[in-house]
Amino acid sequence: MKWSMWSIAVGIGVAGSVATARAQVSALPRPVRIGISGGASLPVGNFSNGAKTGFNVSGMVMVKPITMPTAIRLEVQYQRFDEKNGVFNTPGGVVPATGTFSTIGGIVNLMYYLDVQAAVKPYIAGGFGYYHFKVRRSGSGLSGSASENRFGYNLGAGLEFGLGRVSTFLEADWQGILTSLKANNMVPLRFGITL
């Protein structure tokens, strides 16, 4: 009887340990995660002379080994800005127009986490992207658009909030798209979630 009670106690202890280990493993973030983000995009520098504050939305895939302080994030991002004072230059003079600037880009970022053990993890990010930059105007019976495909860069910093397998983040980036006329700089401010 003593032997069987001892066996039951050991069995319950082993089962409890296995269940605890499984729960801990299931709470760990996955090394490959997908996510979305969105927020406001602020035009800066010369770009702010013609563009109003816009918005951004992104979809992403992130590869982050659990014990490493680095990650690679691949992302597709769309941004749109309304033009401040759009005009058409015509033979009869300048006529008012409404316009938009938009970008869609594929971005590759290398991320470095300053503290991988903390519940709130600060990080920095940097990388490059390939962007489709488009200007569209219409008004006074006229319409037109122009676009370019150009390389750009991205530098940023953020905070990641770990919630087991789900994480949220707040991030601010400095982006520069090198168009043929000038560098168009913007600061996307965003909130995101990864699974």
Disulfide bonds with the S-S distance in Angstrom:
none
